[in-house]
Amino acid sequence: MYVAVKGGEKAIDNAHRLLASKRRGDTSLPAISTAQIAEQLALGVDRVMAEGSLYDRSLASLAIRQSRGDLIEAIFLVRAFRTTLPRFGASEPVDTGRMQIRRRVSATFKDLPGGQILGPTFDYTHRLLDFALEAAGDETAEPAIGTASDEATPRVVDLVGEEGLIEREPAPDPDAPVGDITRTPLEFPTERDQRLQVLARGDEGFLLGLAYSTQRGFGRTHPFVGEIRFGAVEVEFVPEELGFAVPMGTVELTECQMVNQFHGGQKAGGESVPPQFTRGYGLVFGQSERKAMSMALVDRSLRAAEFAEQQSAPAQDQEFVLSHCDNVQATGFVEHLKLPHYVDFQAELGLLRTLRQEYEAAPAPAEEAMREAAE
Amino acid sequence: MSETGYNFAYLDEGTKRMIRRAILKGIAIPGYQVPFASREMPMPYGWGTGGVQVTAAILGADDVLKVIDQGSDDTTNAVSIRKFFERTAGVETTTATTQATIIQTRHRIPETPLTEDQVLVFQVPIPEPLRFLEPRETETRRLHALADYGLMHVKLYEDIARHGHIATTYAYPVEVDGRYVMDPSPTPKFDNPKMDDCPALQLFGAGREKRIYAVPPYTKVTSLDFEDHPFAVQTFKQPCALCDAHDVYLDEIVLDDRGGRMFVCSDTDHCETRRGEGHRGAMLGTAPEAITAGGNSRV
């Protein structure tokens, strides 16, 4: 019983002990190590880092272990830890053009400078359960090895951009302050930097569903995958006392540049633009093309107002998308319905009893209609 | 007592300062929802993160904290939040309303009148009283700015047209200091009159929605109504079955599957205090032990 009875504290303690034991599972089996999770459940770890907004593989692995594999719970653990960390400042913008490419594909050009690199992908695998994994010791063949180029790999949108066929994104003012949705409450309407921050930590499933809805006609954006790339980039930071950038390490990122048709016309500011491709952008920690692509589609949809497009679909609605895509917020509020509500329920019970008494006492609807007609 | 590795009451001082600024602004503009940079807390959104942040920001080492949920000190979430502050701040906690300097609450205002030396911190799920009439924040902020509360009056009027009376029983909207319409959090409307001219400072924290608002001491708080349909609180046919209290909010307890019911105080501290003073309800002694023990005997 979880209501106001004596011993609530003890019951909670016992529940938590039981949880710890269930987390460990059958003790005749070896415990899974955090390093194993980091290595062998790497994409789950990536998701926890991305939506937890904290790039730390070992903490994310620990969170997955502690949460028994419940990724949203793990994301929550990471977020709650992240919020306690001191903030030194913002890094220099990372240059994905100088990414150490592990995978890079374009759906718009057959070949392009830097080439198409398939890398580690589930694409083109046959989704047949591999019973051999279970039987044998999970030995795998050595991967083929090539030589990485030191050359920068230009982004496709920049290649086409030179013809003016794709909207230009003006170079940002390096001195402009960087928005931070974790330090400033979101106010609508939002700027694109804030939106991208919200989407980057937004729930993969929610964004996937929204992105899918745009493909099925709810706010269509005519998208093409200009490019998806995954790899490691160096992060640099300028400490105030030094005054120049020092490398802090590398992070793995998936970037998606979606290009979308635009027939040209007046933008919201009154500026007239010729027909051109417009952009949607997705960037996430780790390898998650599903998330990066969904983010890019939703980003473009949320620019509907900017391009003076008709806004009728959920994916085009800033307040709808941005207020509901955070799974830590969503899961908390949905699951809070488990908490006792009996004070309010009592109030509603009382009201319902009154309404029913009044209903019983009132004449039947047919009689009333007759009476009204007669009057 | 304080768990190593975290600041007093969990939040860092910079965050507390930011929250205090929001609180001060809220006090300066009674009933106005102040946006604040709500932090992720180690408990879920919707489980009192706003209230916890407000409490953490105002809590001092000498404070005595009481936490209630549904009027009771021993409901799961009240226990959890009280433990959180015991661990992170090491402050003294109590279940006695009269001994607390800060009371964090979900869904109730204590029956015992509050004093000038106390602060009542409400946990708020949806701070916007107009939200279910207008889902857009851009629009509701405009309505507040213009003090345009026609939507709310129409809603209450429609209740009367349909049912003959206003059919809102909790989170019943109030007007604060003659200006802002405010959500009192999902307390039963029974508690609304306690907010009016209250000697204690009342603070409201909504973590997920990132809003703080306040009712300063001795502020006029009026429940919205019409001249011919004045506001009225819930009444109960019988007194508390344990302490015989009249004019308190009661919980209905299902005793069996044959329609057996008993009604007992929702405010467990109030009930225990009265029983300690010798008040005896009709079922005291015959009610199940778990209920008689109320919520206040902590292990």
Chai-1 contact restraints between the chains, C-beta under 6 A:
chainA,res_idxA,chainB,res_idxB,connection_type,confidence,min_distance_angstrom,max_distance_angstrom,comment,restraint_id
A,Y2,B,T76,contact,1.0,0.0,6.0,A-B,restraint_1
A,A4,B,S72,contact,1.0,0.0,6.0,A-B,restraint_2
A,A4,B,D74,contact,1.0,0.0,6.0,A-B,restraint_3
A,A4,B,T75,contact,1.0,0.0,6.0,A-B,restraint_4
A,A4,B,T268,contact,1.0,0.0,6.0,A-B,restraint_5
A,A4,B,G295,contact,1.0,0.0,6.0,A-B,restraint_6
A,V5,B,A290,contact,1.0,0.0,6.0,A-B,restraint_7
A,K6,B,A293,contact,1.0,0.0,6.0,A-B,restraint_8
A,K6,B,S297,contact,1.0,0.0,6.0,A-B,restraint_9
A,G8,B,D74,contact,1.0,0.0,6.0,A-B,restraint_10
A,G8,B,T76,contact,1.0,0.0,6.0,A-B,restraint_11
A,G8,B,V79,contact,1.0,0.0,6.0,A-B,restraint_12
A,E9,B,V79,contact,1.0,0.0,6.0,A-B,restraint_13
A,E9,B,V299,contact,1.0,0.0,6.0,A-B,restraint_14
A,K10,B,V299,contact,1.0,0.0,6.0,A-B,restraint_15
A,I12,B,V79,contact,1.0,0.0,6.0,A-B,restraint_16
A,R79,B,E40,contact,1.0,0.0,6.0,A-B,restraint_17
A,A80,B,E40,contact,1.0,0.0,6.0,A-B,restraint_18
A,A80,B,P42,contact,1.0,0.0,6.0,A-B,restraint_19
A,T83,B,R39,contact,1.0,0.0,6.0,A-B,restraint_20
A,T83,B,E40,contact,1.0,0.0,6.0,A-B,restraint_21
A,R183,B,A37,contact,1.0,0.0,6.0,A-B,restraint_22
A,T184,B,A37,contact,1.0,0.0,6.0,A-B,restraint_23
A,P185,B,P35,contact,1.0,0.0,6.0,A-B,restraint_24
A,P185,B,A37,contact,1.0,0.0,6.0,A-B,restraint_25
A,P185,B,K210,contact,1.0,0.0,6.0,A-B,restraint_26
A,F188,B,E137,contact,1.0,0.0,6.0,A-B,restraint_27
A,F188,B,T138,contact,1.0,0.0,6.0,A-B,restraint_28
A,E319,B,R136,contact,1.0,0.0,6.0,A-B,restraint_29
A,Q329,B,Y45,contact,1.0,0.0,6.0,A-B,restraint_30
A,Q329,B,R208,contact,1.0,0.0,6.0,A-B,restraint_31
A,G332,B,P44,contact,1.0,0.0,6.0,A-B,restraint_32
A,G332,B,Y45,contact,1.0,0.0,6.0,A-B,restraint_33
A,G332,B,G46,contact,1.0,0.0,6.0,A-B,restraint_34
A,F333,B,Y45,contact,1.0,0.0,6.0,A-B,restraint_35
A,F333,B,G46,contact,1.0,0.0,6.0,A-B,restraint_36
A,F333,B,R208,contact,1.0,0.0,6.0,A-B,restraint_37
A,H336,B,G46,contact,1.0,0.0,6.0,A-B,restraint_38
A,H336,B,W47,contact,1.0,0.0,6.0,A-B,restraint_39
A,L339,B,N77,contact,1.0,0.0,6.0,A-B,restraint_40
A,P340,B,Q70,contact,1.0,0.0,6.0,A-B,restraint_41
A,P340,B,T75,contact,1.0,0.0,6.0,A-B,restraint_42
A,Y342,B,Q70,contact,1.0,0.0,6.0,A-B,restraint_43
A,Y342,B,D251,contact,1.0,0.0,6.0,A-B,restraint_44
A,V343,B,Q70,contact,1.0,0.0,6.0,A-B,restraint_45
A,V343,B,H107,contact,1.0,0.0,6.0,A-B,restraint_46
A,V343,B,R108,contact,1.0,0.0,6.0,A-B,restraint_47
A,V343,B,P188,contact,1.0,0.0,6.0,A-B,restraint_48
A,V343,B,S266,contact,1.0,0.0,6.0,A-B,restraint_49
A,D344,B,Y170,contact,1.0,0.0,6.0,A-B,restraint_50
A,D344,B,P186,contact,1.0,0.0,6.0,A-B,restraint_51
A,Q346,B,E252,contact,1.0,0.0,6.0,A-B,restraint_52
A,A347,B,T169,contact,1.0,0.0,6.0,A-B,restraint_53
A,A347,B,Y170,contact,1.0,0.0,6.0,A-B,restraint_54
A,A347,B,P188,contact,1.0,0.0,6.0,A-B,restraint_55
A,E348,B,T169,contact,1.0,0.0,6.0,A-B,restraint_56
A,G350,B,Q234,contact,1.0,0.0,6.0,A-B,restraint_57
A,L351,B,T169,contact,1.0,0.0,6.0,A-B,restraint_58
